[in-house]
């Protein structure tokens, strides 16, 4: 997370709303000789006290979880963009990268395998609802044999959330006119991910704590 405290003043509810809408992140866990990572969709519960997700059974994280719960971090990121010094339209600026990142810190725990089907149905319902008016895909469209075979290869996991940290690096350390100038150029270029959303937040940063 960026060390400048000005990028950490966004209200927690904005960070939770962003993470809930994104519902995709990078799961990280300490290991020897290097940390383990998994890129996963997840679902936050109503109070954001835990996130439900699933992992492929052969994932090394699952093997670690088979012996004990594990401390972990879930990083949710995007939008982001390169910021050219020229876009500020003032002198003596340097290149940077603006972004939004929300990190959850907590404990991973395997869940009973019989919870898996319901979890998959909740996940698909969450994402399919964003595709309306398309008729939602549901797991009952699969044959029972194929569905059971697929579920044998994955396991349900719960991530118990103990803390949340967020960085909204939107140029809040610049004068408003300078930040808004950069936002205009971000919207006109595509040097990152979801730059239109980033430009909107740079134009009007979410409320501070």
C-alpha positions as CSV (number, residue, x, y, z in Angstrom):
1,X,0.0,0.0,0.0
2,X,1.3,3.5,-0.8
3,X,2.9,5.1,2.3
4,X,1.4,8.6,1.7
5,X,-1.5,9.0,4.3
6,X,-3.4,11.3,1.9
7,X,-4.3,8.3,-0.2
8,X,-5.7,6.4,2.8
9,X,-8.4,8.8,3.8
10,X,-11.3,7.4,1.7
11,X,-14.2,6.3,3.8
12,X,-14.3,2.5,4.5
13,X,-17.8,2.2,3.0
14,X,-16.5,3.3,-0.4
15,X,-13.7,0.7,-0.2
16,X,-16.2,-2.0,0.8
17,X,-18.5,-1.1,-2.0
18,X,-15.7,-1.2,-4.5
19,X,-14.5,-4.6,-3.3
20,X,-18.0,-6.0,-3.3
21,X,-18.7,-4.8,-6.8
22,X,-15.4,-6.0,-8.1
23,X,-15.6,-9.4,-6.4
24,X,-12.3,-10.6,-7.9
25,X,-8.8,-10.4,-6.3
26,X,-5.4,-11.9,-5.6
27,X,-5.2,-14.2,-2.6
28,X,-1.7,-14.3,-1.0
29,X,-0.3,-16.6,1.7
30,X,3.2,-17.0,3.2
31,X,5.1,-20.2,2.2
32,X,8.5,-21.6,1.8
33,X,10.5,-20.8,-0.4
34,X,8.1,-18.1,-1.9
35,X,4.6,-16.8,-1.1
36,X,1.6,-18.5,-2.8
37,X,-0.9,-16.6,-4.9
38,X,-4.3,-17.4,-6.4
39,X,-6.5,-15.2,-8.6
40,X,-10.0,-15.8,-7.5
41,X,-13.6,-14.5,-7.6
42,X,-15.2,-14.2,-4.1
43,X,-18.4,-13.1,-2.3
44,X,-18.4,-10.8,0.7
45,X,-21.1,-11.4,3.3
46,X,-23.4,-8.5,4.3
47,X,-21.2,-7.4,7.1
48,X,-17.9,-8.0,5.3
49,X,-16.8,-10.3,8.2
50,X,-15.9,-13.0,5.7
51,X,-15.5,-13.8,2.0
52,X,-16.4,-17.1,0.4
53,X,-14.4,-18.5,-2.5
54,X,-13.3,-21.8,-4.1
55,X,-9.9,-23.1,-5.1
56,X,-8.8,-25.9,-7.4
57,X,-8.0,-28.9,-5.2
58,X,-4.5,-29.2,-6.6
59,X,-3.6,-25.6,-5.6
60,X,-0.7,-25.5,-3.0
61,X,-2.8,-23.2,-0.8
62,X,-5.4,-26.0,-0.5
63,X,-2.7,-28.5,0.6
64,X,-1.5,-26.0,3.3
65,X,-5.1,-25.6,4.5
66,X,-5.6,-29.3,4.8
67,X,-3.4,-29.3,7.9
68,X,-4.4,-25.9,9.5
69,X,-6.0,-22.5,9.0
70,X,-3.7,-20.0,7.3
71,X,-3.1,-16.3,7.6
72,X,-3.6,-14.6,4.3
73,X,-4.2,-11.4,2.4
74,X,-6.8,-10.7,-0.4
75,X,-5.9,-7.8,-2.7
76,X,-8.7,-6.3,-4.8
77,X,-7.4,-3.8,-7.4
78,X,-8.4,-1.8,-10.6
79,X,-9.0,0.7,-12.0
80,X,-5.5,2.0,-12.7
81,X,-3.6,4.1,-15.2
82,X,-0.2,5.6,-16.1
83,X,-0.1,9.4,-15.5
84,X,2.1,11.4,-17.8
85,X,3.7,14.5,-16.3
86,X,2.4,16.5,-19.3
87,X,-1.2,15.8,-18.3
88,X,-0.9,18.0,-15.2
89,X,-0.2,21.0,-17.4
90,X,2.1,22.5,-14.8
91,X,5.9,22.4,-14.6
92,X,8.2,20.1,-12.7
93,X,6.1,17.0,-12.4
94,X,7.2,13.4,-12.7
95,X,5.5,10.2,-14.1
96,X,3.4,8.1,-11.7
97,X,0.6,5.5,-11.7
98,X,-2.8,6.1,-10.1
99,X,-4.9,3.2,-8.8
100,X,-7.4,1.9,-6.3
101,X,-6.5,-1.1,-4.1
102,X,-8.3,-2.7,-1.2
103,X,-6.6,-5.3,0.9
104,X,-8.3,-7.7,3.3
105,X,-6.2,-9.4,6.0
106,X,-7.5,-12.5,7.8
107,X,-7.5,-16.2,8.1
108,X,-8.3,-18.9,5.5
109,X,-10.2,-22.0,6.4
110,X,-11.5,-25.0,4.4
111,X,-15.2,-25.5,4.4
112,X,-17.2,-28.7,4.3
113,X,-17.4,-30.1,0.7
114,X,-21.2,-30.2,0.9
115,X,-21.2,-26.4,1.0
116,X,-19.6,-26.2,-2.5
117,X,-22.7,-26.5,-4.7
118,X,-24.6,-23.7,-2.9
119,X,-21.5,-21.5,-3.1
120,X,-21.1,-22.0,-6.8
121,X,-24.7,-21.2,-7.3
122,X,-24.4,-18.0,-5.3
123,X,-21.3,-16.9,-7.2
124,X,-22.8,-17.5,-10.6
125,X,-26.0,-15.8,-9.6
126,X,-24.0,-12.7,-8.4
127,X,-22.2,-12.4,-11.7
128,X,-25.0,-13.4,-14.0
129,X,-27.3,-10.8,-12.5
130,X,-24.9,-8.2,-13.9
131,X,-25.6,-9.4,-17.4
132,X,-29.3,-8.8,-17.4
133,X,-31.4,-8.8,-19.6
134,X,-29.5,-12.0,-20.6
135,X,-31.3,-15.0,-19.2
136,X,-29.1,-16.1,-16.2
137,X,-27.0,-19.3,-16.5
138,X,-27.7,-21.7,-13.6
139,X,-26.0,-24.9,-12.7
140,X,-29.1,-27.0,-13.4
141,X,-28.3,-26.5,-17.1
142,X,-25.4,-29.0,-16.5
143,X,-25.9,-32.7,-16.4
144,X,-25.6,-34.1,-12.9
145,X,-22.6,-36.4,-13.8
146,X,-20.6,-33.5,-15.3
147,X,-21.4,-31.2,-12.4
148,X,-20.3,-33.8,-9.8
149,X,-17.1,-34.4,-11.7
150,X,-16.3,-30.7,-11.8
151,X,-17.0,-30.2,-8.1
152,X,-14.7,-33.0,-7.2
153,X,-11.8,-30.9,-8.5
154,X,-12.5,-27.8,-6.4
155,X,-13.0,-27.0,-2.7
156,X,-14.9,-24.3,-0.8
157,X,-12.9,-21.9,1.3
158,X,-13.9,-19.1,3.8
159,X,-11.7,-16.1,4.4
160,X,-12.4,-14.7,7.8
161,X,-11.6,-10.9,7.6
162,X,-9.9,-9.3,10.5
163,X,-8.8,-6.0,8.9
164,X,-9.1,-3.9,5.8
165,X,-6.6,-1.4,4.3
166,X,-7.2,0.7,1.2
167,X,-5.3,3.0,-1.1
168,X,-7.1,5.4,-3.4
169,X,-4.2,7.1,-5.3
170,X,-6.1,9.6,-7.4
171,X,-3.8,12.6,-7.3
172,X,-5.3,14.0,-4.0
173,X,-1.8,15.4,-3.3
174,X,-2.2,17.8,-6.2
175,X,-4.2,21.1,-6.5
176,X,-7.8,20.4,-7.7
177,X,-7.2,22.1,-11.1
178,X,-4.0,20.0,-11.7
179,X,-5.7,16.7,-10.7
180,X,-8.7,17.4,-12.9
181,X,-6.5,18.2,-15.8
182,X,-4.8,14.8,-15.5
183,X,-8.3,13.1,-15.1
184,X,-9.3,14.6,-18.5
185,X,-6.3,13.0,-20.2
186,X,-6.8,9.7,-18.4
187,X,-10.3,9.5,-19.8
188,X,-8.9,10.2,-23.3
189,X,-6.3,7.4,-23.2
190,X,-6.1,3.7,-22.4
191,X,-2.9,3.2,-20.5
192,X,-4.3,1.0,-17.7
193,X,-7.4,-0.8,-16.6
194,X,-11.0,0.7,-16.6
195,X,-9.6,4.2,-17.1
196,X,-13.0,5.8,-17.5
197,X,-13.9,4.9,-13.9
198,X,-10.5,6.0,-12.7
199,X,-10.9,9.4,-14.4
200,X,-14.3,9.9,-12.7
201,X,-12.8,9.2,-9.3
202,X,-9.8,11.5,-10.0
203,X,-12.3,14.2,-11.0
204,X,-14.2,13.8,-7.8
205,X,-12.4,11.6,-5.2
206,X,-14.8,9.6,-2.9
207,X,-15.6,11.1,0.5
208,X,-12.9,11.1,3.1
209,X,-13.1,9.7,6.6
